[in-house]
Amino acid sequence: MVLKAARILFPYSLVSLFLIALLSCENDIEKVRLFISPEKTPVETAKDVELLYSDSARLKMKMTAPEMNRYESPKEYIEMPRGVVLLFYDDSGQVNSQLTANYALRHQDNGKMEAKNNVIVVNNKGERLDTEHLIWDEEKQKLYTKSKVTITTADEVLKGDGLESNRDFTEYRILKPSGSMMVEDSTLHNND
C-alpha cells in the first residue's frame, strides 16, 4: 500500500515542481521580442571570409574577416563582429595601405563601412593612424572620422580630433590638430 501511494505521488510532485519553476520565471516581453526579432537574426553567416574587389579587371581591395553576418531588416547591412582586415591595392597590384579593426559594419544602402575599436591604418610610407572609429566611403574613396586620431610618422606624432584622407592614407588632414608639431619655415631657406 505504501509503494502504491509513492508511485501515485511521484508524478504529481514532478508536475508541481515544473509549475513552480514555470511560475517563478520572470519573462520580460521586450527582452523576448528582442531575442527573437528578425532585425537581430542574420539571414546569412559566413566564417573565414575573403572578398576581392576589382575594377576593370584590376584588384583594388581585399577584405578578410573571421566572421561575417548579413542582416536585411530594417536596412540591409553586413556586420563583421570579430574584426576585419582591408588591403588597398594600387594600379600596379601592390598593397599601398592596410586597415584593421576589431569590429566593422558595412551599410549596403550608402556604401559606407564603419570600422570601430582599435582601428589602425598603415600606408606604404609606414605612417600609422590610430583611432576608435573610422568611416570608409567607397563611392568617394575617402576615409574620415570625427574621433580622436593619432598619426605616427618616421619623425613625429600628430594628434587631433577628426581626420579626412584619401583611401590610401597618403594624403590626409587632421581637422582639429592638438599638441606640438614641427613646422618648416620657408623664409629660413630663402637666400634672397
VEXDREN-2710 file (C-alpha; in Angstrom, 1 decimal):
% VEXDREN-2710
k/r/px/py/pz
1/MET/0.0/0.0/0.0
2/VAL/2.9/2.4/0.8
3/LEU/4.6/1.6/-2.5
4/LYS/1.4/2.2/-4.5
5/ALA/0.9/5.6/-2.8
6/ALA/4.5/6.6/-3.5
7/ARG/4.1/5.8/-7.2
8/ILE/1.0/8.0/-7.4
9/LEU/2.6/10.9/-5.5
10/PHE/5.8/10.9/-7.6
11/PRO/4.2/12.1/-10.9
12/TYR/2.3/14.8/-9.0
13/SER/5.5/16.0/-7.4
14/LEU/7.2/16.4/-10.8
15/VAL/4.2/18.3/-12.1
16/SER/4.3/20.5/-9.0
17/LEU/8.0/21.2/-9.4
18/PHE/7.5/22.1/-13.1
19/LEU/4.7/24.5/-12.3
20/ILE/6.7/26.2/-9.5
21/ALA/9.6/26.6/-11.8
22/LEU/7.4/28.0/-14.6
23/LEU/5.6/30.4/-12.3
24/SER/8.9/31.6/-10.7
25/CYS/10.4/32.6/-14.1
26/GLU/10.0/36.2/-15.0
27/ASN/9.5/37.0/-18.7
28/ASP/10.2/40.5/-19.9
29/ILE/8.3/40.7/-23.2
30/GLU/10.7/43.3/-24.6
31/LYS/13.7/41.0/-23.9
32/VAL/11.9/38.1/-25.5
33/ARG/10.9/40.2/-28.5
34/LEU/14.5/41.5/-28.9
35/PHE/15.8/37.9/-28.7
36/ILE/13.5/36.6/-31.5
37/SER/13.5/39.9/-33.5
38/PRO/14.3/39.4/-37.2
39/GLU/16.5/42.5/-37.1
40/LYS/18.8/40.8/-34.7
41/THR/19.0/37.5/-36.6
42/PRO/21.3/37.3/-39.6
43/VAL/20.0/35.9/-42.9
44/GLU/23.5/34.7/-43.7
45/THR/26.5/33.9/-41.7
46/ALA/30.0/33.1/-43.1
47/LYS/33.3/32.1/-41.4
48/ASP/36.8/32.9/-42.5
49/VAL/35.7/35.2/-45.3
50/GLU/37.9/36.6/-48.1
51/LEU/36.4/39.0/-50.6
52/LEU/38.2/40.6/-53.5
53/TYR/37.0/43.8/-55.1
54/SER/38.2/44.7/-58.6
55/ASP/37.7/47.5/-61.2
56/SER/38.4/47.0/-64.9
57/ALA/40.0/43.6/-64.1
58/ARG/42.4/45.2/-61.5
59/LEU/42.4/44.2/-57.9
60/LYS/41.5/47.2/-55.8
61/MET/40.8/45.8/-52.4
62/LYS/40.9/42.5/-50.4
63/MET/38.8/42.1/-47.3
64/THR/39.2/39.3/-44.8
65/ALA/37.1/38.6/-41.7
66/PRO/36.8/35.7/-39.3
67/GLU/33.0/36.1/-39.3
68/MET/30.6/38.0/-41.4
69/ASN/26.8/38.3/-40.8
70/ARG/24.3/39.8/-43.2
71/TYR/21.1/41.4/-42.0
72/GLU/18.1/42.5/-44.0
73/SER/15.9/44.4/-41.7
74/PRO/15.2/47.3/-41.2
75/LYS/18.0/48.2/-43.6
76/GLU/20.4/45.7/-45.1
77/TYR/23.9/45.7/-43.6
78/ILE/26.8/43.4/-43.1
79/GLU/28.5/43.0/-39.7
80/MET/32.0/41.7/-39.0
81/PRO/31.8/41.3/-35.2
82/ARG/35.2/39.6/-34.8
83/GLY/37.2/42.1/-36.8
84/VAL/38.3/42.9/-40.4
85/VAL/41.4/43.5/-42.4
86/LEU/41.3/45.6/-45.6
87/LEU/44.2/45.7/-48.0
88/PHE/44.1/48.5/-50.6
89/TYR/46.0/48.0/-53.9
90/ASP/47.5/50.5/-56.3
91/ASP/47.2/50.2/-60.1
92/SER/50.3/48.0/-60.3
93/GLY/48.8/45.4/-57.9
94/GLN/50.9/46.4/-54.9
95/VAL/49.4/46.9/-51.4
96/ASN/49.6/50.6/-50.6
97/SER/47.6/50.7/-47.4
98/GLN/46.1/48.4/-44.8
99/LEU/43.2/48.9/-42.4
100/THR/42.5/46.7/-39.4
101/ALA/39.7/47.0/-36.8
102/ASN/38.2/44.8/-34.1
103/TYR/34.7/45.4/-35.4
104/ALA/33.2/46.6/-38.7
105/LEU/29.8/47.3/-40.2
106/ARG/29.0/47.9/-43.9
107/HIS/25.8/49.8/-44.7
108/GLN/24.5/48.4/-48.0
109/ASP/22.3/51.4/-48.8
110/ASN/25.0/54.0/-48.9
111/GLY/28.2/52.0/-49.5
112/LYS/29.9/53.2/-46.3
113/MET/31.8/50.9/-43.9
114/GLU/32.3/51.8/-40.3
115/ALA/35.4/50.4/-38.6
116/LYS/35.4/50.5/-34.8
117/ASN/37.5/49.6/-31.8
118/ASN/41.3/49.7/-32.2
119/VAL/41.2/50.9/-35.8
120/ILE/44.7/51.1/-37.4
121/VAL/45.6/52.2/-40.9
122/VAL/49.2/51.9/-42.2
123/ASN/50.2/53.3/-45.6
124/ASN/53.1/52.3/-47.8
125/LYS/55.3/55.0/-46.3
126/GLY/55.0/53.4/-42.9
127/GLU/52.7/56.2/-41.5
128/ARG/50.2/54.9/-39.0
129/LEU/46.8/56.1/-38.0
130/ASP/45.2/55.0/-34.7
131/THR/41.6/55.8/-33.8
132/GLU/38.5/54.2/-32.4
133/HIS/36.1/55.0/-35.2
134/LEU/36.7/55.4/-38.9
135/ILE/34.3/55.5/-41.9
136/TRP/35.3/54.5/-45.4
137/ASP/33.1/56.0/-48.1
138/GLU/33.5/53.5/-51.0
139/GLU/31.9/55.9/-53.6
140/LYS/34.1/58.9/-52.8
141/GLN/37.2/56.7/-51.9
142/LYS/37.6/58.7/-48.7
143/LEU/38.4/57.8/-45.1
144/TYR/37.1/60.1/-42.4
145/THR/36.3/60.4/-38.7
146/LYS/35.3/62.9/-36.0
147/SER/37.0/60.8/-33.3
148/LYS/40.4/61.4/-31.7
149/VAL/43.3/60.4/-34.0
150/THR/47.0/59.8/-33.6
151/ILE/49.3/59.7/-36.6
152/THR/52.8/58.3/-36.2
153/THR/55.3/59.1/-38.9
154/ALA/59.1/58.5/-39.1
155/ASP/59.9/61.7/-37.2
156/GLU/56.8/62.9/-35.4
157/VAL/53.5/62.0/-33.6
158/LEU/50.4/64.1/-34.7
159/LYS/47.2/64.2/-32.6
160/GLY/43.8/65.7/-33.1
161/ASP/40.1/65.4/-33.3
162/GLY/38.8/64.3/-36.7
163/LEU/40.5/63.4/-40.0
164/GLU/39.9/63.3/-43.7
165/SER/42.0/61.2/-46.0
166/ASN/42.2/59.5/-49.4
167/ARG/41.6/55.7/-49.2
168/ASP/45.3/55.0/-49.4
169/PHE/46.0/57.3/-46.3
170/THR/48.8/59.0/-48.3
171/GLU/47.0/62.4/-48.3
172/TYR/45.3/63.3/-45.0
173/ARG/44.2/66.3/-43.0
174/ILE/43.7/66.4/-39.2
175/LEU/40.5/68.5/-38.6
176/LYS/41.4/69.8/-35.2
177/PRO/45.1/69.3/-34.5
178/SER/46.4/69.4/-31.0
179/GLY/49.8/69.0/-29.3
180/SER/53.2/70.2/-30.6
181/MET/54.2/69.9/-34.3
182/MET/57.2/70.5/-36.3
183/VAL/56.7/73.3/-38.9
184/GLU/59.2/74.2/-41.5
185/ASP/59.7/77.9/-42.0
186/SER/60.2/78.6/-45.7
187/THR/61.8/82.0/-45.0
188/LEU/64.8/80.3/-43.5
189/HIS/65.6/78.6/-46.7
190/ASN/65.2/81.6/-48.9
191/ASN/68.5/83.2/-50.0
192/ASP/67.1/86.4/-51.5
END
